């Protein structure tokens, strides 16, 4: 018997494709943004769409900016409660 160094009945291992060193390009998530009717809030929500064109490490700056803006809008409602919509009072 001669030994050729190969096991009979086994196939050579298939080479796995090498992983790409480049990260995937940014791709839109496709999350719809519906208008709220409040121009300042709608502008901030549209700003979230800018994250679709950024790599993941750029998302945080956009999210923090939008969060800051939404907090400012909520704070302004507290400062001017008369302009805020009032819920229906069933006692009237």
Secondary structure, DSSP 8 states (H G I E B T S, - for coil): ----SS-TT-----------SS--------------S-HHHHHHHHHHGGGGGS-GGGHHHHHHHHHHHHHHHHHHHHHTGGGS-----TT-
